[in-house]
């Protein structure tokens, strides 16, 4: 997606039709090594934020356990998410 956006989000005369103001999308082709490289870069960027997501949803579950009328085991859900958070933080 990044390569597609890079190729298509440039503001140049060949991209925008002046009379209709429609965007012409450029086709792109990536070889397997480029795809693998892009995926590795994305994983490296995203990985540090995964524990934050578990912490967020763990706290949300605890808050819901105190305030929600919905019949759901929010405490167990929160415990699972907070456990994942602690495990991932220990790995860093």
C-alpha positions as a Markdown table, in Angstrom:
| # | Residue | x | y | z |
|---|---|---|---|---|
| 1 | Unk | 0.0 | 0.0 | 0.0 |
| 2 | Unk | 2.9 | 2.4 | 0.8 |
| 3 | Unk | 4.4 | 1.9 | -2.7 |
| 4 | Unk | 1.0 | 2.5 | -4.3 |
| 5 | Unk | 0.4 | 5.6 | -2.2 |
| 6 | Unk | 3.9 | 6.9 | -3.0 |
| 7 | Unk | 3.3 | 6.4 | -6.7 |
| 8 | Unk | -0.2 | 7.9 | -6.6 |
| 9 | Unk | -0.2 | 10.8 | -4.1 |
| 10 | Unk | 2.3 | 13.0 | -5.9 |
| 11 | Unk | 0.8 | 16.2 | -7.1 |
| 12 | Unk | 2.0 | 16.5 | -10.7 |
| 13 | Unk | 0.4 | 17.4 | -14.0 |
| 14 | Unk | 0.2 | 13.8 | -15.1 |
| 15 | Unk | -1.9 | 12.8 | -12.1 |
| 16 | Unk | -4.8 | 15.3 | -12.1 |
| 17 | Unk | -7.0 | 16.0 | -15.1 |
| 18 | Unk | -7.5 | 19.8 | -15.1 |
| 19 | Unk | -10.9 | 19.7 | -16.6 |
| 20 | Unk | -12.6 | 17.1 | -14.4 |
| 21 | Unk | -10.3 | 17.1 | -11.4 |
| 22 | Unk | -10.3 | 13.3 | -11.3 |
| 23 | Unk | -7.2 | 11.4 | -10.2 |
| 24 | Unk | -5.7 | 8.9 | -12.5 |
| 25 | Unk | -4.2 | 6.0 | -10.5 |
| 26 | Unk | -0.8 | 4.6 | -11.6 |
| 27 | Unk | -0.4 | 0.8 | -11.6 |
| 28 | Unk | 2.6 | -0.5 | -9.7 |
| 29 | Unk | 4.4 | -3.9 | -9.6 |
| 30 | Unk | 6.6 | -5.0 | -6.7 |
| 31 | Unk | 8.9 | -8.0 | -6.8 |
| 32 | Unk | 8.9 | -10.4 | -3.9 |
| 33 | Unk | 12.1 | -9.1 | -2.3 |
| 34 | Unk | 10.6 | -5.5 | -2.3 |
| 35 | Unk | 7.4 | -6.8 | -0.7 |
| 36 | Unk | 9.4 | -8.7 | 1.9 |
| 37 | Unk | 11.5 | -5.7 | 2.7 |
| 38 | Unk | 8.4 | -3.4 | 3.0 |
| 39 | Unk | 6.7 | -5.9 | 5.4 |
| 40 | Unk | 9.8 | -6.2 | 7.6 |
| 41 | Unk | 10.0 | -2.4 | 7.8 |
| 42 | Unk | 6.3 | -2.2 | 8.7 |
| 43 | Unk | 6.6 | -4.9 | 11.4 |
| 44 | Unk | 9.6 | -3.1 | 12.9 |
| 45 | Unk | 7.6 | 0.2 | 13.1 |
| 46 | Unk | 4.4 | -1.5 | 14.5 |
| 47 | Unk | 5.8 | -3.9 | 17.0 |
| 48 | Unk | 6.6 | -1.3 | 19.8 |
| 49 | Unk | 2.9 | -0.2 | 19.7 |
| 50 | Unk | 1.4 | -3.7 | 20.2 |
| 51 | Unk | 1.8 | -3.7 | 24.0 |
| 52 | Unk | 0.2 | -0.2 | 24.1 |
| 53 | Unk | -2.9 | -1.7 | 22.4 |
| 54 | Unk | -3.1 | -4.5 | 25.0 |
| 55 | Unk | -2.8 | -2.0 | 27.8 |
| 56 | Unk | -5.5 | 0.2 | 26.4 |
| 57 | Unk | -8.0 | -2.7 | 26.0 |
| 58 | Unk | -7.0 | -4.1 | 29.3 |
| 59 | Unk | -7.8 | -0.9 | 31.1 |
| 60 | Unk | -11.0 | -0.5 | 29.0 |
| 61 | Unk | -12.1 | -4.0 | 30.2 |
| 62 | Unk | -11.6 | -3.0 | 33.8 |
| 63 | Unk | -13.6 | 0.1 | 33.4 |
| 64 | Unk | -16.4 | -1.7 | 31.6 |
| 65 | Unk | -16.4 | -4.3 | 34.4 |
| 66 | Unk | -17.3 | -1.5 | 36.8 |
| 67 | Unk | -19.8 | 0.4 | 34.7 |
| 68 | Unk | -21.4 | -1.8 | 32.0 |
| 69 | Unk | -24.8 | -3.5 | 32.2 |
| 70 | Unk | -23.8 | -5.9 | 29.4 |
| 71 | Unk | -23.4 | -9.5 | 30.6 |
| 72 | Unk | -19.8 | -10.2 | 29.6 |
| 73 | Unk | -16.8 | -11.2 | 31.6 |
| 74 | Unk | -14.9 | -8.0 | 31.3 |
| 75 | Unk | -12.6 | -8.9 | 34.1 |
| 76 | Unk | -11.4 | -12.0 | 32.4 |
| 77 | Unk | -11.0 | -10.1 | 29.1 |
| 78 | Unk | -9.0 | -7.4 | 30.9 |
| 79 | Unk | -6.8 | -10.0 | 32.6 |
| 80 | Unk | -6.0 | -11.6 | 29.2 |
| 81 | Unk | -5.1 | -8.3 | 27.6 |
| 82 | Unk | -3.0 | -7.1 | 30.6 |
| 83 | Unk | -1.3 | -10.4 | 30.7 |
| 84 | Unk | -0.3 | -10.0 | 27.1 |
| 85 | Unk | 0.8 | -6.5 | 27.8 |
| 86 | Unk | 3.1 | -7.6 | 30.7 |
| 87 | Unk | 4.5 | -10.5 | 28.7 |
| 88 | Unk | 5.4 | -8.3 | 25.7 |
| 89 | Unk | 6.9 | -5.6 | 27.9 |
| 90 | Unk | 9.1 | -8.2 | 29.5 |
| 91 | Unk | 10.4 | -9.2 | 26.1 |
| 92 | Unk | 11.5 | -5.7 | 25.2 |
